[in-house]
Amino acid sequence: MPSAELDNLVRIGRLKREPPSEREQQGLLESADARLADANIPSLNYASRFDLAYNASHALALYALRRLGYRCDQRYLAFQTLPHTAGMPAAVWRVLAKAHERCNLADYEGHLERDDRLLADLISAARALRDAIKGLSAADSER
């Protein structure tokens, strides 16, 4: 179900319309579930856990966009559209946006500052997003 906000992003070239792919959506969910499970392994180092939780969140955000028939090339935008694609409150995508900023710093400056609170919030946001997607998937199958 398209939304006016998402269609406006298509109009200005930030999103593209593309029919959903069941295979792609299943792959995104499987990837997200595996990464989120591994992000919860305390014996892994901080950077690995952060990367796993961040990429699980991104896969889930892409899933939310793709199920509605949209595609984007920017991770930040996939997170920012979550209120429209998965009904997530702004607080969730703000955590994901902060994690995105930290990942960019790590990628471009080679250092990921340890922030245990952010990691816990990121894992929590990913779980909340996964739960919201389960609800969306259940609603889709009831139609």
ZIPE-V260213 format. One record per run of one state. SS is the DSSP state (H for helix, E for strand, - for the rest). FROM is the first residue (numbers start at 1). TO is the last residue. Records with the same first field share a line. If there is no record, write none. Layout:
SS=FROM-TO / FROM-TO
//
This chain:
-=1-3 / 12-15 / 18-21 / 40-45 / 68-69 / 72-74 / 81-81 / 86-89 / 110-115 / 143-143
H=4-11 / 22-39 / 46-67 / 75-80 / 82-85 / 90-109 / 116-142
E=16-17 / 70-71
//
